[in-house]
Amino acid sequence: MQTRDIKKIQKELENHDALMQCAGEFNMVGDPTRLKICYLLCRHKELSVGEIADIISVSISAVSHTLKKLQEADIVENRRDFRNVYYQLKKTPFVKMLKGRLNT
């Protein structure tokens, strides 16, 4: 992903009020970092760990740890493509509700 694309995607996260309101409504994604990751995955079919880390300016280690929690909660799933691991939201009723809320 090119730097100009990252900057464009970062602008999508600027609606801080909407993110914080949604954080209060959903306990599992109540953490702002988890919520940002879910928001990104609602808007983009799949992203790699490195892309997510670059977009939200968090370490790859922290993103991996957060994605592990989301995976344990049955919110995300992954696929490996050589060295890269790509994540996407699972198709569950909770995720459907989450997408409906975050895509507004």
C-alpha positions as CSV (number, residue, x, y, z in Angstrom):
1,M,0.0,0.0,0.0
2,Q,1.4,3.4,-1.0
3,T,1.9,6.2,1.5
4,R,-0.7,8.4,-0.3
5,D,-3.2,5.6,0.1
6,I,-2.5,5.4,3.8
7,K,-3.0,9.1,4.3
8,K,-6.3,8.9,2.4
9,I,-7.5,6.0,4.6
10,Q,-6.3,7.7,7.8
11,K,-8.7,10.6,7.0
12,E,-11.5,8.1,7.3
13,L,-10.7,7.8,11.0
14,E,-11.1,11.5,11.8
15,N,-14.7,11.3,12.9
16,H,-13.6,10.8,16.5
17,D,-17.1,11.5,18.0
18,A,-18.7,8.7,16.0
19,L,-15.9,6.3,16.9
20,M,-16.2,7.0,20.6
21,Q,-20.0,6.7,20.6
22,C,-19.8,3.3,19.0
23,A,-17.1,2.3,21.4
24,G,-19.5,3.0,24.3
25,E,-22.2,0.8,22.6
26,F,-20.0,-2.3,22.0
27,N,-18.1,-3.8,24.9
28,M,-15.7,-6.0,22.9
29,V,-14.8,-3.3,20.5
30,G,-15.0,-0.7,23.2
31,D,-11.2,-0.2,23.1
32,P,-10.4,2.5,20.6
33,T,-7.7,0.5,18.8
34,R,-10.0,-2.5,18.4
35,L,-12.8,-0.2,17.2
36,K,-10.5,1.5,14.6
37,I,-9.4,-1.9,13.3
38,C,-13.1,-3.0,13.0
39,Y,-14.0,0.2,11.3
40,L,-11.2,-0.2,8.8
41,L,-12.2,-3.8,8.1
42,C,-15.9,-2.7,7.6
43,R,-14.7,-0.3,4.9
44,H,-12.0,-2.4,3.3
45,K,-12.5,-6.1,2.5
46,E,-9.2,-7.1,4.0
47,L,-6.0,-5.6,5.2
48,S,-2.7,-7.0,6.3
49,V,-1.3,-6.6,9.8
50,G,1.3,-4.2,8.5
51,E,-1.2,-2.1,6.6
52,I,-3.4,-1.8,9.7
53,A,-0.4,-0.8,11.8
54,D,0.7,1.9,9.3
55,I,-2.8,3.3,9.0
56,I,-3.5,3.6,12.7
57,S,0.1,4.4,13.7
58,V,0.4,1.5,16.1
59,S,3.2,-1.2,16.3
60,I,2.7,-4.4,14.3
61,S,3.0,-6.3,17.6
62,A,0.2,-4.3,19.2
63,V,-2.0,-4.8,16.1
64,S,-1.3,-8.5,16.1
65,H,-2.2,-8.8,19.8
66,T,-5.4,-6.8,19.2
67,L,-6.3,-8.9,16.1
68,K,-5.8,-12.1,18.2
69,K,-8.4,-10.8,20.7
70,L,-10.8,-10.0,17.9
71,Q,-10.3,-13.4,16.4
72,E,-10.9,-15.1,19.8
73,A,-14.1,-13.1,20.0
74,D,-15.1,-14.5,16.6
75,I,-15.1,-11.1,15.0
76,V,-12.3,-11.4,12.5
77,E,-10.6,-14.2,10.5
78,N,-7.3,-14.4,8.7
79,R,-5.5,-15.8,5.7
80,R,-1.8,-16.2,5.1
81,D,-0.2,-15.2,1.9
82,F,3.5,-16.1,2.2
83,R,4.8,-13.7,4.9
84,N,1.7,-11.5,5.1
85,V,-1.4,-12.3,7.2
86,Y,-4.6,-10.6,6.0
87,Y,-7.6,-10.0,8.2
88,Q,-11.2,-9.6,7.3
89,L,-14.4,-9.4,9.3
90,K,-16.3,-12.7,9.8
91,K,-19.8,-13.1,8.6
92,T,-21.7,-13.3,11.9
93,P,-24.8,-11.5,13.2
94,F,-22.7,-9.3,15.5
95,V,-20.4,-8.3,12.7
96,K,-23.4,-7.5,10.5
97,M,-24.8,-5.3,13.2
98,L,-21.3,-3.7,13.7
99,K,-21.0,-3.1,9.9
100,G,-24.4,-1.4,9.9
101,R,-23.4,0.8,12.8
102,L,-19.9,1.7,11.5
103,N,-20.8,2.2,7.9
104,T,-23.2,5.1,8.7
